[in-house]
Amino acid sequence: MSEYSIKCVCSIVAVGFLWGATNPLLRLASKERDKNVVPTDNESLLKLIHNFFKAFLNWRFSIPFALNQCGSIMFNALIVHFPVTVVVPCVNAIQFIATVVVGRMMGEHMQSSSMKQKVGMILAVSSIIGMLIYK
């Protein structure tokens, strides 16, 4: 690879994976939470604070959220040390791939066809490789 170290590439993959892998987990935890919450027209501030802390006490939400935020901290460190024009598109592409893969592993069914997803993933990976090699 041209000027990007293995550390840079591994960091980009780690951030993309942390963000992408936690998306389906957060979505699942939010759906479970929404089933248990009864909507009311006038929610008081106390009720909102109660729901906020209740969400964070649920490990199915708080652990993926904490991992997602670790990815955000790593992302900020990445954009300080490496060009934004490389880091942002690569992390986003890896995030989308990880979201699809982990979502499928969890049994989520996407609306688009499987072939379109595979072609999209191949294009995303090849563009990441091209960007890292030829930039």
N, C-alpha and C positions, 0 to 999 in steps of 0.2 A: 504494500500500500504506500501511497506517496508520502504524505506528511503526517498522517494520523496514526497514532500509536495503538497498540493493542488495548491499552488502558482506556483510550478514548472510545474505541469501538465497543468494548465491553461495558463501559458506562452508558453509552447510548442504548445498547440492547437492554441493560438492566432497568433503565428509566422507562423505556417503552414497554417492557414486560410488566413492570410494577403497575404502571398506569393501566395497561390493557387487561391484565389478569384480574385486577381488582374491580374493574367496571361491572362484569357480570355478578360478582359477589355482592357489590353494593346495590345493584339493581334488585337482586333476590332478597336481600335484607330489607330494602325499602318496600318491596311488595308485601312481605310478611308483616311489616310494621303497619302498612296502610290497611291491612285486613283487620287489625286490632283497634284502629283509631276510629272513633265515631265522630263524623264531622258535625260541628255546631256552627251556627251563624255568628255568634259573638264569643270568640275565644279571648279570654282574659290573658294578660301578660303572665300571670302565675301559671296558667294552663300551658302556655307556650314554653315557658321555662321548664316545667315539669316534663313535657314531651321531648324537649331537647336533651335533658339529662337521661331520660328513659331510653332514648335512642343510643346514647353513648354507653350506657350500661349493658346493652345487648352486644355480646361478643361477636355475633354474626355481622354486625355493622361496624363496631369499633375497631376490630383487628384489620379488616380490609381498608378502612378509612385511614388508620395509622400507617399502613404500608403505602397507601396512595400518597400520603403526605410526605413520607420518606422519599418517594420518587420525585416529588416536587422540590424537595431540598436538594436532591442530587441534580435535578435539572437546572436549578439556579447556579449550582457550582459548575456545571458543564458549560452554560452559556457565558460564564465569566472567562473560562480558559480556552474555549474553542469557538470557531465562527458560528454565529447564529444561523447563517445561511446553510450550514451543514447540519447542525444539531437539531433544529426545529423540524425540518421535513423528515429526517431519519427517525427521530423519536415518534413523531405522529404516525408514520407508516408502520413502525413496529408495534405501536399501541393498537392500531386497528387490526393488525394481524393477530396479536395476542388476544384481543377482545373476541374475535371470531373463533379462534381455536379453543380458548377456555370456555366460552359460551357453549360451543358444541359439546365439549367434554362434560359440561353440566347438564346437557340435555335441552338446551335452548334451540328452538327452530327459527332460523332466519327466514325472512320472506323472499329474499332473492335466491336464485338457483345456486346449487352447489358449484356448478361449472363456472358461473360468473365470479363466485368468491375465490375459486382456485386461480382463475386467470388474474384477478385483481391482486392476489397475494404474490403470484409470480412476478407481475409487473412491479409491485412495490419493492420486493426483495431485489430485483435486478436494478431498479433505479437507486436503491440505497447503495448497492455495491458499486455501481457506476459513479455515484456522487463521491464516495469515499476514495475510490481509486483515481479518478480523473480530476478532482477538484484542485 
